[in-house]
Amino acid sequence: MVKMLSGRMSSAPNEIRLALSPSRRFEAIDVNEKIAAEAGDILQRYRRTLYCSLHTTAGYLDQSLSARMHHQHGRLAKFFDAFHSVFPQDAEYRHDQMELRSELTEEQKEVEPRNGDSHLTFIGSGMRNCVTYRNQPPAPVFFIDLDGTNAGTCRERRTTILAYDDEEVVARDTLTVPVSPHPLDSVNLADPKLGLIERVNDLLARAGLEKGRVDISLPPAERNVGLTVNEYETMLMRHDLVEVLQDPLKFAAQRGRHMIDDPLAIPSKTINYAKYDVPRLLNSLLDALHWEQSVLERLVAKVMAVPAQRLLRSRRVTFLASDENSGGRARMVRGTYQSPILVQWRPSDSRSRSLDVTVVRLR
């Protein structure tokens, strides 16, 4: 279902809300096709479109990465098939061991999705909660759901699309976030104690915009650290993600059909393990991105050498800012479980990290 929040033409941004019902666990849905079917060529009246997911296991890929796969559904499926091999369903994720989830009631534990693989695939594959696409030439834009069904029931998904022409930076700020001395650590930037969300909303209020974008980024001087958007759940962020950063093939090894002892002990063994015991990882990426075998082997070797740096390349996360349902005052839009998360894989000497916040008016 497409819900139009503005009937205006290209003189002002047009916000669209789309309700989606995936029919299977992994599904890529062309949202542009759905909008065109119900609202015609409305997106083509604008130069750019901001696509936002309100979920932690469903979102979008950057336009550049999607273009490498020629915006084709088949290549997209092969791309994610590789990550399904690295993060297989029903591996021993702490997130999925409900007896460890003290924050849940017994009733919640009965219905909570066991989807640690979907969260890690979202983070590791470079999926985004918000992306901006240029509208020319017209191309499919896929809402990618990694966890579209639970216990045989289709989940309800929501995405917001904002079509606009131009953008203007209207506010900037720099914040300092305390971090622990641990080499592998994650920080929930939505924690009220840090005050980041409140500070962003104050910036938005002073800017007086109606529709916009909030970019949270790491300055160039910050090293050995990355940003993502996901659910900040203790077992997921403090255990599963940390274990993956130390050993990217840990969960694949648990589910591998041809196990070998200590596959990460020797670099050459590592490559052979990925090549023969996780064949879909290699073959799917080769097919999706048209890489040569030697290129992919070098990539696997690099992933093993510095796992965290290769799995967490993102240095910026983005959120929609909208005045809808907020009394005419734009606020940062987040899904119920969405948090911006800082992950470091080497400690900071100052035990703090800097973040740049940029508020962009979309018009």
ZICORGI-V513125 format. One line per field, one symbol per residue. ss: DSSP state (H for helix, E for strand, L for the rest). Layout:
BEGIN
ss = ???
END
This chain:
BEGIN
ss = LEEELLLLLLLLLEEEEEEEELLLLLEEEEHHHHHHHHHLLHHHHLLEEEEEELLLLEEELLHHHHHHLLLLHHHHHHHHHHHHHHLLLLLLLHHHLHHHLLLLLHHHHHHLLLLHHHHHHHHHLLLELEEEEELLLLLLLEEEELLLEELLEELEEEEEEEEELLEEEEEEEEEEEELLLLLLEEEELLLLLLLHHHHHHHHHHHHLLLEEEEEEELLLLLLLEEEEEELLLHHHHHHHHHHHHHLLLHHHHHHLLLLLLLLLLLHHHHHHHHHHHLHHHHHHHHHHHLLLHHHHHHHHHHHHHLHHHHHLLLLEEEEEEELLLLLLLLEELLLLLLEEEEEELLLLLLLEEEEEEEEEEEL
END
